[in-house]
């Protein structure tokens, strides 16, 4: 791969990386500066302060045994367990491990962690692991490859190498946290014979210079006001070799890896996972075709990528995302940042072409191209920030303008990684404090962090979907009530709302329907009763029509969408573009919402206004300051509500319940119910004295209605099964 002058200083630094970071046991100095650079040229103000997140609250107690611990480390063996941190650059785990006499880097092909990867992500993973193995060898080490459950692999390896320490990156995803806790218990048992108790040590790559994530302000606006210093990236120290004979293993081929995943008991139902392989748009087109209804409009066609250059950074078969190792991704980042400069290099021209193809809205191309690589940790977020700011200063004689960045690519990269970091640290903070009414979990969807919760451990599955601007806590008094009726109840915060991530993407009703599909397949794991309010009801109706095998029944509560009598054609979604009017409208709308959110919410609760309490309004106001909220608001002007409800609900005879708050200030409830009853076959309707959010305004009544409905549908389903 050709190396441009923009990344050559970085490559030179890697060669001498052993001198770039210390082994002083708690703090690593060195910001990854090239030769001759001055630290004042950086926007990252402090050198890296590496801290173990698991021990920050017990610093005083740890100091008492520090000397003995350091002696153990100098003579001990550390296992460095890689997961989503596939790099040697800016890797605090390597720095911590370098204090040991011997280090065994490990990657485990665990079915539970791999089964949810798309085919393209598996390709990217194999390329990243190949580069990581090569990089570790250059630093005097290697990458141990093992297959099976992480608990069993690590248990056997600890015994084999007599490990005294296990290091791995801290996680916020619920399934990953469960796996880490299970490994922690296994490691503690295997090392229980040692003089001092051994524990799994967690590390993270801090973006903000905070001692504890609990110190992070709840509002992003408050974070900006505090101007918390950022932490610098650093280069890789020398990695102590594993001073023992080991079978390091070989990376699998792509075909072998697919066979390994598909042939395991942890693999999700094949008939279900195949549902994820086809987009909602394609399925909608097929559904319309089967219904013999004329199609109005055309779908976007997928771009046919041409032949790739020899040094291409687009390593997967689709050619859509940046991949390879750290240096390849850094090279692509350099090309991305310099988009406006032009280039004669073929690999950079290819990056520039992809920018034009993926820029569905301003700045969206960065995550589209680099998001998967960041999800696998091929680059750290703070390395991206550092490189972007460094380039910006190069363009501006060493200064940063207070009025913004000089090129849109720098703004896109900085905004993306800062946003990703905010939601990650917020998720970590919430996991540690857990101050909500229900235990909140994190699920990662296409690299984005999604909040959800579940109440109950037996009975039929129920999924609650909120409306525009709300979040899972909007069902605060429904989760327990429905669960008490003998059900397992999930509630999710959709991408773009509440404390779920708000990436710079195009938000559509079909995208949210795909999110629900994947959530049911990966998390719920069985067909469920789907309950949606407002826009959540419309998304639920789309989901049910496109993937009916995943749905037992549908409950619409003051749903968005209209009934179209005798519709002659179905309008297909068009490519969503952000216009100047949309850009301005979103900003005016946000200004209005922040001023009037209290009154707007109270108007939706006309019967019991006191239910629109201070907590609900404050949380909506807090989320309005989250990074990315303007992108979500812009989607209001492009969401397609023109697919008729009577088309979407077709075929669900006897499995549709409409709960309508008759005092809804947003729509004409009487007219809507009349249209639904006339043009939708086999639906049941319930009129209640409430506004737009009946589930939160009169939760006891709605809970009772839903529990009765679920029992009735379950009885019908059991009767059908017994007859068959």
Secondary structure, DSSP 4 states (H G I P E B T S, - for coil): ----HHHHHHHHHHHTGGGTS---SS------PPTT--GGG-S--B-----BTTTGGGHHHHHHTHHHHHHHHHH-EEEEEESS---STT-HHHHHHTTSSEEEEEEEE-HHHHTTS-HHHHHHHHHHHHHHHHHHHHTT--EEEEES-HHHHHHHHHHHHT-SEEEEE---SHHHHHHHHHHHHHHHHHTTTSSS---EEEE---SB--S-GGGS-SSHHHHHHHTPPBB------PPPP--S------PPPHHHHHHHHHTSTTSPPHHHHGGGGS-HHHHHHHHHHHTTPEEES-PPPPP---PPPTT-S--STT--S--SSHHHHHHHHHHHHTGGG--S-HHHHHHHHHHHHH-SSTTHHHHHHHHHHHHTTSS-HHHHHHHHHHHHHHHTTT---TT--SSHHHHHHHHHHHHHHHHHHHHHHHHHH--SSS--EEEEETTEEEEEEEE-SSSEEEEEE--TT--GGGGTTTHHHHHHTTEEEEEE--TTSTTS---SS---HHHHHHHHHHHIIIII-S-EEEEEETHHHHHHHHHHHH-GGGEEEEEEES-S----TT--EEEPPPPP---HHHHHHHHHHHHHHHHHHHHHHHHT-SS-GGGS-HHHHHHHHHHTTSTTHHHHHHGGGT----S-HHHHTTT-TT-EEEEEETT-SSS-HHHHHHHHHHHSTTEEEEEES--S-HHHHSHHHHHHHHHHHHHHHHHHHHHHHHH-
